[in-house]
Amino acid sequence: MLDFDRSFDAFFKGEASVAVIKGGWGVGKTYFWNRYIDRRVSEKNLSQIAYSYISLFGKTSLLDVKQSLFHSAEAISSNAEIEAEFNRQYFRSSSLLNRLPWMSGGIKKIQSRAPLFNALTKSAQYFPVFGKFSNMISSIEYSLVNNYIICFDDLERKGGTLTVKEVMGLIDELAIRKNCKVVLIFNESSFDEGRDKSDFESYKEKVVDIELKFEPTCFDNMKHVFPNGFEQLPVLTNTVNELDIKNIRVLKKIRWLINDFHGYIESIPDSLREEFTVHATLLCWGYFIRDKDISFDSIKNKLKEKSWISFLSGSDEKKSSVENKYSEIASNLRLAPSVFDVHIIHYLDNGFINEESLQSSIRGLLEMEAVQQVRAKLTKAWGIYADSFDDNIREFIGALKEVIDKDIAKIELADFGQVVDILDEFGEAVSGYIQSYVKSHEQSLRGIASEYSYDLNRIKNQELKTAILNILKEDRNFSIDHIARKIAVDRSWDNEDIDFLSSLDEKDFHSWMKGGATDLSIKIRKGLFIFRSMRGQNQEDDEKYRNIIVNVEAAIKDIASENRLNEKRVKYIYGIEK
């Protein structure tokens, strides 16, 4: 940021001694300062002899801070200038040094040798004979701090026993009595409303000469993280701006994630790479920034359940703050469920890519390229609705009908459901389209198993939903194993499942348990045992639940009586006494 560079150029030329850089978490305050001071040191045009960077994070006493000033110092002047400065400080402190008998005669050898003196004082704590002089050594070290540039960072994260009042007093002393230029960096919004904030406000007018608010734009910070030739930079910039991501650490994490996935997605179509970039940026934002209005879990769930198109059809329902926030983001970024989401989330949670799974997903995407092209046509049609206020309803409806007339066999269920809802809302006949869709997609619709029932629950049009359910019922597989797994894993069942289970007796469950079913304990404890606590809407339901659990437990007790090992299994795994 050019203005900040100029502000600090003026600071080092002028008489001001203390400058404050304030700004939000992660916006790049420290990054800017480090870049600036590194440049100035390399230019060798500063009048100070040394530079010390002190993070106050976890510092618990003023003594800790003072010791760090000398030991963390880096020379920025010539040896001659440093020696001259140390000589001046030595003569000022000679009355103190001459009182140290263990340093008598040797002090003149080290008074102008900063590195040697530094090594001596750092090592003194390890020698018992010097232990009682440690505070005096610290005082000597501090006495040599003069004409420094000092940066105190992370004031808001200092230890609890170190007060802002003490830090501000030290800064004042360094500036006035020790001819230092001091820069203080912190996030003011992270101050407690109590003593720390009031102490800073009380001492600010007396101590601080320049107070600068660091407020970079998203574009400012992106320039520091992403080079001009970075792939997908335009779509990345648009997404970062939409989400208002200024945090440099998060921007770097986005870059690392995109770079790690690059080798796997570099050969897929541009539209899919753009989709990946948008979703990677969104999920990184949700994972690391933790927006107060919408949680990461909410973002994951919304991505799975809704396409941005669903927010355009409107609803009279009152939206929650989460719905409002997500609907705005989803509409502006054109978000829809993406196969990349599960892989990005896995990477964020585990730190690595599940290569085999990702490659399988990409193969599926490439096979569905025709489907993606149809989605692009639908997106263009939706643009007629979303991107103008013209009275163009016939054009909009005509564009949607043209897509499904030509490409109904390539439209995914979620997209078709949205189109049907809109056409039906505007009085268009949809029964013919539904019949054609179900006929051309019959095989894939049969694949809607219980674990994917969410796809079906998203369908609003009752005629379409009924048509799909009729297909599923044709080859419905009623078995204890299938239903028990569905309950245990998906936490879902329907009335037909209950009717089937309640029609069975003890012998049926016994045969299943002894028939070599996999994951038996999970299917029983997490599945069938759920009916122990179930309460129905009427007495008939309660009777069905009771009948199921009575027969299941009776079968388990019968198995327990077969041998001592089964008796032990039943007691400790299933909690049932024979």
N, C-alpha and C positions, 0 to 999 in steps of 0.2 A: 504494500500500500504506500504510494508515493507520499501522501500527506504525512503519514507517520514517520517516514524516513526524514522528511524535512523538519518535522517537529523535534526529532532527537538530534539532528544536525545542529539545530538552533540551541538545544539544551546543552550540548557539549561546548558550544562556543560562548554561551552566555554565563551569567552569574548564578542562575538557578542551580540548586544542588540536589533536590529530591523530586523525582517524577513518578507518578503512579499510572499503571496501565490496568484498567478495569475492563471486564467483559464477561460474556457468558461462558459456560463450561465447554471446553474443547474447541473454541472458535479460532484458536491459533495465537493466543497472546504470547506464550513462551516461544512458539515456533517463530513468530515475527521477530521477537527480541533476539533470539539466538542467531537468526540470519543477519540481523542488523549489526550486532556487536562483532560477529565473526568477520563481516566485511570491513568494519572500521578498524579492527585489530590488524587485519591483513594489509590495510592501506598504510599502517604505521604513521598515522597522523593524530594520535591521541596524546595528550600531555600527561596522563596518569601513568603510574609505574606498573600496576598490576590489576588484574580483574578476578573477582571472586563471585561465583554463582552459588547461592545458598538456598536450597529448598527447605522451607520451614516445616515440611510434612513430618509430623511425629516429634518435632523438637519440643523438649519439655522444660528447658531452662535457658536463661540468658547466657549462662556459662557455655552451654553446648554451642550456641550460636556464635559467641565470640571466638571460641576455639576454631570453629569452621572457617572463620574469616581468613585466618593466617594460613591454615593448612590447605585450603582449597584454592589459594591464590595462584594465578598463572601470570608470569612476567609478560608485559606488553611493551616495555621500554628496553633500552640497551643496558648492558651490564654496568657500564659506568654510571648511568642515571640511577639505576637501582642501588648501587653501592653508595652513591652520594646521599640518596634519600635515607638509607639505613644508617649511615654515619650520623646524619642529623638527628634521627630518632634515638640513636644510641647515646649521644651526648646529652640529650634531654632526659634520658632514663639512667644516666650513669650512677646517680646516687642510689638507685635501687639495685643495679647490677653489682655494685661494689660491696653490697651487704651479703652477697652469696659466697661464703668461703670456699665452697666446692667448685666455684667457677673462677676463683682468683688466679690470675696469671694466664688463664686460657681465654678469657673473654675477648681480649684484643685480637685474637686469631679468628674469632668467629663473628665479631661484630659486623664485618662487611661481607660475610659469607652466608647469605640467606639459605642456600640449600643445606649447608652443614648444620646451621642452627635449627633449621626445620627438622632435620633428621634427629638431632639431639633431643629436641622437645617432644617429638612424637615417641621416641624410645624411652623417655624418662619414666613413664608410667610403669614400665616393666622392671624397674630396679627399685628394691625396697628403700635404699638409702635416699632415693630422690622422691619417694612417695609423699613425704610431708611437704615437699616444695611444689607439688603439682599446681596448686592454685597460684603460687608465685610465678611459675613458669608460664601459665596461661596469661597472667598479667603482662609478662614480658612480651609474649607473642602479640598480644593485643596492642601493646605500646608501639610495636613496629608497623602496625596497620596505619598507613597514612598515604594520602593522595592515591587512593584506589578507585576503581569503578566497582560497585557492588550491586548485585541483583539479588533481592529477596523475593522468592517465588512461593506460592501456595500458602499465603498468610491464613486463609480460611481453613487450612488443614493442619495447623500447628497443634502440638500436644495441649492437653487441657490445663496443665499447670503453668504454661507459658502464656502471659497475657498480651493482648494487643498494646496495652499501655507500655509494657516493657519494650516491645519491639519498636514502637514509635519513639520512645525515649532513646533507644540505641541508634536509630536512624538519625535522629536530631543531633546526637553527639558526633556521629561519623561525618555528618555534613558540615557542622559548624566548627568542631574542634579538630577534626582530622582531615579536613579538606577533601572529602570524598564526594564523588557523584554517585547517588544512590537511586536505584530503580526498584519499585515495589510492584509486584504482579499478583493479582488475586481476582477472585470472582465474588463480587460484593453481595450478590443474591444468595450466596451460600453461608453468609454470616448468620449466626443466631440472632434473634431479635433482642437478646439481652445485652450483657456487658460488652462483648466484642464489638458489636455494631456501634454502641454508644461511645465506647472508648475511641474508636477510629474517628467518628464524627467530631469528638471533643478535641482531638489532637491534630486533625487534618489541617485546619486553618493555620496552626502554628508551624507544622513540620513540612507540609507538602507545598511545593512551588508550582508544579504542573500536574494536572489531572486529566488523563486522556481516556476516552471511552473507545474500546476497540470493537468496532462493529463492521466486520467485513461482509460483503455479499457472498452468496453461494458461489458466484462466478469467481470472485477474488480467491477463495480458498481452493476451488477446483483447479485453478491455474497452478497452484503449488503441488497438486497431487497427480493430475492427469496431463501428460504431454499433449501437444497439439495433434500428433498423429495417432492418438489412442483410438482403437476401434470403437465404433458405436458412440463416439463422443457427442454428436447432436442429440440422440435419444437419451443418453446418459445425463446430459446437461438439462434437458427438459424435465426429466424425472427428479433430479436433485433439486431443481428450482421449485417444482410442484410440492415436494416434501420439505422444502426449506432446510436442507441439510448444510450446515456451516461447520459442523464439528470435523476438524481435520483428522482425528483418529478414526472416526467412522468412515470418512471418505477414503482413507487408506485401506480400511478393511474391505470396502467395496472393491477397490482396485485389486487387492490381493485375491479376493474371491473370483472376480472376472478373469484374472490372469490364470488362476489355477484351473478354471473350466475351459480356458481358451482352446487347448489342444483337442478337446472332445467336440466342441461345437463349431470349429472354424470352417468346416465344410458344409454345414447345413445352410438352407436358404436365409437370406438377409432378414426376412420377416420373422423367422424363428429366433435368430440371434437377437433381434430387437426385443422380442418377447422375453427372452432370457434376461437381457440387460435390465429391463423395467422391473421384472420380478425379483432379480437379485438385489437391486437397489432398494426396492420397497421392503423386502424381508430383512435386509441389513439394518435399515432405518428402524423397523419395529423391534428387532432383536437387541440392538445396542443403545438406541436413544430412549426407548420406553416412554413414548408419548403419554401424557397424563389422560388424554381423552380416549385412547384406544390401545389395548394391550396387544402383545405379540400373539397370544392365543386367539384373540378376536380377529386379528388380521388373517391368521392361518385358516380359521373357520370360515370367514367371509370369502376368502379366495376359493375355498372348496364349494361353497354353496351358491354363489351368485355371480353371474356375468354382469358387467357394467350396463348391459342393455336392460336388465331388469329394473334399474333405477329410472329409466326413461319412461316406462309405461305408467308410472304414477301410482299412488295409493292414498286412500283417505286415512290410513292408520297413522297414528302419532308415532314419530320416530324417536328412538333414544339418541343420546349424544353420540354413542358409538356408531349407530346407523347413519346419522347425519355426517359425521366425520368421514366414515368409510365411503359413503355414497358420493361425496364430493371428490375424494381421491380416485375412486374407481371410475367415475364418469370422465374425469379429466385425463386419466392415464389409460382409459379403455381396457380395464382389467377384466379378465375372464379366467376360469380355472385353467391351469397350465400343468403339463406333465413335469415341468422343471421344478415346480414348487417343492415336491417331496425331496428332491436331490439337493436343493439349496438349503432346505431346513436341516437335512441330515448333515450337511457340511458345517452349518452354524453350530449344531449341537455337538458334533463329534470331532470337527477339525480336519476331516479328510473326505474325499469323494468315494462313494461306493461305485467303483468303476464298472463292474459287471452290470449292475442295475441301470446306471446311467446310459451305458452303451445300448442296452436292450431298449430303453425308452426312446433313444435317438433313432434306432432302427425302425421302431414303430411310427415315429413321427415322419420319417422319410417315406414310409409306405402310405402315410395319410396325407401326403403333400396335396393331393387333389382336394381332400377335405379342407385343408387350410386355405386353398384358393377359393373355395365356396364361402368360407367364413369371411374372407376378404371382401367378396361381393356383398355379403350381408352387412358387413361393417359400412361399406359404401352406401348401401341402401338406408341404413340407420342414420347415416350422416345427413340425409335429406330431412329427417325429423329433428335431429339434434342441433344442426348448424345454421338454422335460419328461422325466421318468424314469418315466412311466406305462407299463403293459403295454398299449400301444395299437398293436401291429403291424398288426392288421386295419384299424384306422382309417387308419393311414398308407398301407398298400398300397391301400386302397379309394380314398383321396383321389387318389393318383397315377393309378390306373386310370380314375377319373372324368374327369380332365383329358385323358388321351390318347384315351379313348372319344369325348369330345365335340369335342376341338380338335386331333386329330392332324395335320390339314392346316396348322396354324398354329404347330406346334412346331419350333424350330430344331434342327439336327442334333446340336449339342453337348448340348442339354438332353434330347433324346430318347435319346441314347446313355447319359446318366446314369440316366435312368428305367429303361431296359432293363436296365442293370447291376444296379440295386437289385431289380427284379422277379425277375430271373433268380437273384440271390443268395438270395432267399427262396422259391425253388421255384415261381414263377409261370410259366405258359406264355407265351412272348414271340414265338413264330414268327408268329402271326397279326398281332400288332402290327407286326412288322418288315415283313411283306408289305404291310400297309396303308400303312405310312409310305413305303416305297419307291415304291409305286404313285402315291400322292398327291404325292410330291415328285420324281418322275422327272426333270422338266425342270430343276429347280434342281440336282439331283445330277449331271446331265450337265455342269454348269458347274464341277465340281470339277476344275480344270486342275492342272497340275504345280505352279504357283506357290502353290496353295492346298492342296497335299497334306497339309499339317500338320493340316487339319481331319479328314482321313481317318485319319491316324496316331493321333489321339486316341481313336478308337473302339476299345473293348476287346472288345465282343461280336463274335466271329468270324463269326457268321451274318449280322449286319448289315453288317459290313465286306465280306464276300464278295458280298452282294447289290448293294452299291454298285459294287464292282469289275466285276461282270458288266455293269452299265450302261455303265461307262466303256469296257470293251473292245468293246462293240458299235459304237462310232463312234471307235475309236482311230485317230488320224492319224499314221501312220508316215511321216516325211520327215526327210531330213538336216537341213533348216533347223530344224524343230521340236525335234528331239532336241539339236542343237548349241546352240540357245538355252537349252534347259532345263538342260543341263550348265553352260553359262557363267554363267547368271544365278542358277539355283536350286541349283547344285551337286548335282543329283539325277538319277538314271537308274535303270532296272530291267533285269532280264535280257532282257526282250523288246527293249529299245532296243539292247542290246549285240548280240543276235542279228541284228537288222536291219542295223546298221552293218557288222558283220563279213561280212554276205552281199554287200556291195557291192564293186565293183572300182574301179580308178583312173578309168575313164571316167565312172562315176556321180558321183564327187566332183568331177571336172573340170567336168562339166555344171552341177553345183550352183554351183560357184565362179564360173562365167562367166554364170550365169543371173540376175544382178542382185539377189542377196540383200542385205538391209540389215544393217549392223553386221557385215560379213563378218569383219573382223580379230578382233573380240571372240569371235565364234562359233568361230573356228579356234584362236586363241591361248589363250583362256580356256576353250574348250569341248573341241574334238576333240584338241588337243595334250595334254590331261590323260592320255591313254592312253600317252604316252611313259614315264611313271613308274609307271603302274598295275601292281600285282602281284595276280594272282587267287588264289583259294583252291586251285586245282588247275591242272594243265598245260593243260587244255582252255580255261580262262579266259584264261591267259597267251597262248595261241595266237590267241584272238579279239582281244585288245588289240593284239598285234603286227600282225595282219592289217589292222586299222583304220588304225594309224598309218603302215604301209608304203604303203597305197593313198592316204592323204591326202597324204603327203609326195611321192609320185610325181606326183600331180596338180599339186601346187604347182610342182615342178621343171619339169614340162611347160609350165606357164603361163609360167615364168621364161624359157623358151627362145623365146617368141613375139616379144619385142622388148626393147630395152635398158631401157626404163622398167620393165617387169615384172621384169626381172632385178634392177634396183635395189630395187624394192618387196620382192621375195621375200627378198633378202639382208638388208635393214635392218629390215623389219617382222616377218618370220617367222624370220630367223636361219638361212636355208637357202641354201647355195651351189649354183649350177646344176650 
